Amino acid sequence: MRFSVFTASTPDWTPQEAADTLAAQGWDGVEWRIIDQDPADPPGFWAGNRATWPLTGLEDSLADIDRVTRGAGLDYSGIGGYARTFERDDVARLLAATAALGAGRVRVNTPLLKTGDYRDLFAEARKDLEWATAEAARLGVAVLIELHHETIASSASAALRLIDGLDPATIGVIHDLGNLVIEGHEDHRAAWQLLGPYLQHVHVKNVAWHRTATAEDGTVTWRHDWATLREGQADVGGYLRALREYGYDGWVTLEDFSTALPLAERCADNLAYVKAALA
């Protein structure tokens, strides 16, 4: 396996700082966050993130992205796009950028459940992905859809139903351990077997559930929040060992949104932790 970091989780660093720090720590690659974002001070994961490249005018940034990445000795584990399947102009821009960079794969997000009737969202997303995979084939890259809570593809079963029959050379699935703690969990080995050639990328973070209130009748309400790799509900080490036993030998991208440790220490500790888990 090769390990990278998704820069959504490194908001304090500029792209150059992110690349230099990750390379010095021994990471194999980087997955750049690409989105037009709102400003924020101090920078946060989702707004004002300094390790983000803007989607608007992305073409003008490609030389800088490649210089920063390759100059640090890092590879691309993929491109972390945020365009939804129905945003075809943005998807086309991301696919073209991925091809130009030689990054191989780009994430395209599926629709949110709250935006419509599931049946309609699913049917339209399938049409959009048929179009996107045709574009990907033309450019020699692949689309990745992520198992993500509150979307039409929160589980491996749902994702397979969405992309079944499309060419695995042009589309795959990101199996996301942390997201599955929130919604969509299926037995991991069964999910990997189900996905087969569509299992093409892995994201690792951890999540914990916390009791928030107890009603007069004793009913407990809960909320989920980001946790360190060690402290969340998921057994990260066991997950990675099972992945290896299954035969997966691709990219594993860390995206740790916990804040118990300072950013540089957090990244270094995470790499040490996952390598020790597989030792």
C-alpha positions in Angstrom: 0.0 0.0 0.0 1.0 3.6 -0.5 0.0 6.4 1.8 -1.1 9.9 1.0 -2.9 12.8 2.7 -6.0 14.6 1.5 -5.3 18.3 1.9 -8.9 19.0 3.2 -7.3 17.9 6.5 -4.3 20.3 6.3 -5.9 23.7 6.3 -3.1 25.6 8.0 -0.5 24.9 5.3 0.0 26.4 1.9 0.4 23.9 -0.9 4.1 24.3 -0.8 4.2 23.8 3.0 1.9 20.8 2.7 4.0 19.1 0.0 7.3 19.8 1.7 6.1 18.7 5.1 4.4 15.5 3.9 7.5 14.5 1.8 9.8 15.1 4.8 7.6 12.9 7.0 7.8 10.1 4.5 4.4 10.1 2.8 4.2 8.7 -0.7 1.7 11.2 -2.2 -0.8 13.9 -1.8 -4.5 14.3 -2.8 -5.2 18.0 -3.5 -8.4 19.6 -2.4 -9.9 21.5 -5.4 -12.9 23.7 -4.9 -13.9 27.4 -4.8 -14.3 28.1 -1.1 -15.4 30.9 1.2 -12.8 32.8 3.1 -12.2 32.2 6.8 -9.7 33.4 9.4 -8.4 31.3 10.9 -8.4 28.8 8.1 -10.6 25.7 8.6 -11.1 22.4 6.9 -14.1 23.6 4.8 -13.5 27.3 4.5 -10.3 29.3 4.1 -8.3 26.1 3.7 -4.9 27.2 2.6 -4.0 23.9 1.0 -6.8 24.2 -1.6 -6.5 25.0 -5.3 -9.5 26.9 -6.7 -11.7 25.2 -9.3 -12.3 28.5 -11.1 -9.3 29.1 -13.4 -7.9 25.7 -12.5 -6.1 25.4 -15.8 -3.9 28.3 -14.9 -2.8 26.5 -11.7 -1.8 23.2 -13.3 1.9 24.1 -13.7 2.1 25.2 -10.1 0.3 22.2 -8.8 2.7 19.9 -10.7 5.8 21.8 -9.7 4.8 21.8 -6.0 3.9 18.1 -6.1 6.7 16.6 -8.2 9.2 19.0 -6.8 8.7 17.6 -3.3 9.0 14.1 -4.7 5.4 13.2 -4.1 3.0 11.3 -6.4 -0.7 12.0 -6.9 -3.0 9.5 -5.2 -5.8 11.3 -7.0 -7.5 14.6 -7.2 -10.0 15.5 -4.5 -12.8 17.2 -6.4 -16.1 18.3 -5.1 -18.2 18.7 -8.2 -21.5 16.8 -8.1 -22.3 14.3 -10.9 -24.8 16.8 -12.5 -22.3 19.7 -12.6 -21.0 18.5 -16.0 -18.9 21.6 -16.8 -17.1 21.3 -13.5 -16.7 17.6 -13.9 -15.2 18.1 -17.3 -12.8 20.7 -16.0 -11.6 18.3 -13.2 -11.2 15.4 -15.7 -9.2 17.5 -18.0 -7.0 18.7 -15.2 -6.5 15.2 -13.9 -5.3 14.1 -17.3 -3.0 17.1 -17.7 -1.4 16.4 -14.3 -1.1 12.6 -14.9 -3.0 12.2 -11.6 -5.0 9.2 -12.9 -8.3 9.6 -10.9 -10.6 12.3 -9.6 -13.4 12.2 -7.1 -16.8 13.2 -8.4 -19.5 13.6 -5.7 -22.9 12.0 -5.9 -26.1 13.9 -5.1 -27.2 14.6 -1.5 -30.3 12.8 -0.4 -31.9 16.0 0.8 -32.0 17.5 -2.7 -34.8 15.3 -4.1 -36.5 12.0 -4.5 -33.9 9.2 -4.3 -35.3 7.4 -7.3 -35.0 10.5 -9.5 -31.5 11.5 -8.1 -30.3 8.0 -8.8 -31.6 7.8 -12.3 -30.1 11.2 -13.2 -26.7 10.4 -11.5 -26.5 7.2 -13.6 -26.9 9.2 -16.8 -24.4 11.7 -15.6 -21.8 9.0 -14.8 -22.3 7.4 -18.2 -21.4 10.7 -19.7 -18.5 11.3 -17.3 -17.0 7.8 -17.9 -17.1 8.4 -21.6 -15.1 11.6 -21.1 -12.8 9.8 -18.7 -12.1 7.1 -21.3 -11.4 9.8 -23.9 -8.8 11.4 -21.6 -7.3 8.2 -20.2 -8.4 8.9 -16.5 -11.0 7.5 -14.1 -13.8 8.9 -12.0 -14.1 7.9 -8.4 -17.3 8.0 -6.3 -16.9 8.0 -2.6 -19.0 6.1 -0.1 -20.4 9.1 1.8 -23.2 9.6 4.3 -26.2 11.6 3.3 -25.7 10.9 -0.4 -27.2 8.3 -2.8 -24.1 6.2 -2.4 -23.5 5.8 1.3 -22.8 2.0 1.1 -20.9 -0.4 -1.2 -24.2 -2.0 -2.2 -25.7 1.4 -3.3 -22.5 2.4 -5.1 -22.4 -0.9 -7.0 -26.0 -0.5 -8.1 -25.2 3.0 -9.4 -22.1 2.1 -11.4 -22.7 -1.6 -12.3 -21.9 -2.3 -15.9 -19.7 0.8 -16.4 -16.1 0.1 -17.4 -13.9 -0.3 -14.3 -11.1 1.3 -16.3 -13.1 4.6 -16.2 -14.8 4.5 -12.8 -14.2 3.2 -9.3 -15.2 3.5 -5.7 -13.5 5.1 -2.7 -14.1 2.9 0.3 -14.2 5.4 3.2 -13.8 3.9 6.7 -14.8 7.0 8.6 -17.9 7.8 6.6 -19.1 4.3 7.0 -19.2 4.7 10.8 -21.8 7.4 10.2 -23.9 5.7 7.5 -23.6 2.8 5.1 -21.5 0.3 7.0 -21.5 -3.3 5.6 -19.1 -6.0 6.5 -15.9 -4.7 5.0 -14.7 -7.9 3.3 -18.2 -8.6 1.9 -18.2 -5.0 0.6 -14.8 -5.4 -1.1 -15.9 -8.7 -2.7 -19.1 -7.0 -3.9 -17.2 -4.1 -5.4 -14.6 -6.3 -7.1 -12.7 -4.3 -9.7 -14.5 -1.1 -8.7 -12.6 -1.0 -5.4 -9.9 1.4 -6.5 -9.2 3.8 -3.6 -9.4 4.0 0.2 -9.9 6.9 2.5 -9.2 6.5 6.2 -10.3 8.7 9.1 -12.2 7.9 12.3 -15.4 9.0 13.8 -16.9 8.6 17.3 -20.5 8.8 18.5 -21.3 10.9 21.6 -24.3 10.9 23.8 -25.8 14.5 23.7 -29.0 14.3 25.7 -31.4 12.0 27.5 -35.2 12.8 27.3 -37.5 12.4 30.3 -38.6 9.0 28.9 -35.0 7.8 28.8 -34.5 8.2 25.0 -30.9 9.0 24.3 -29.8 11.2 21.4 -26.4 11.0 19.8 -24.1 13.0 17.5 -21.1 11.9 15.5 -17.8 13.8 15.5 -14.3 13.3 14.1 -11.9 11.4 16.2 -8.2 10.4 16.2 -7.3 7.2 14.4 -7.0 5.4 17.8 -10.1 6.7 19.5 -12.9 6.4 17.0 -15.4 3.6 16.6 -13.5 2.0 13.7 -10.6 -0.3 14.2 -8.2 1.3 11.8 -5.4 -1.2 12.3 -7.7 -4.1 11.8 -9.2 -2.5 8.8 -5.8 -2.1 7.1 -4.7 -5.6 7.9 -7.9 -7.0 6.5 -7.4 -4.9 3.3 -4.0 -6.3 2.9 -5.2 -9.9 3.4 -7.9 -9.2 0.9 -5.2 -8.3 -1.6 -5.6 -4.5 -1.9 -2.3 -2.9 -2.6 -3.4 0.6 -3.8 -3.5 4.1 -2.3 -4.7 4.7 1.2 -5.4 8.4 1.8 -5.6 9.8 5.3 -7.9 12.7 6.0 -7.9 13.2 9.8 -10.2 16.0 10.9 -9.6 15.6 14.6 -7.7 18.4 16.3 -6.3 16.9 19.5 -2.8 17.2 18.1 -1.2 20.0 16.2 -1.3 19.5 12.4 2.3 18.5 11.8 2.4 16.2 14.8 -1.0 14.7 13.8 0.2 13.9 10.3 3.5 12.3 11.4 1.7 10.3 14.1 -0.9 9.0 11.7 1.8 7.8 9.3 3.7 6.0 12.0 0.4 4.5 13.3 -0.7 3.0 10.0 2.7 1.7 9.2 3.0 0.1 12.6 -0.4 -1.5 12.1 0.8 -3.2 9.0 4.3 -4.1 10.3 
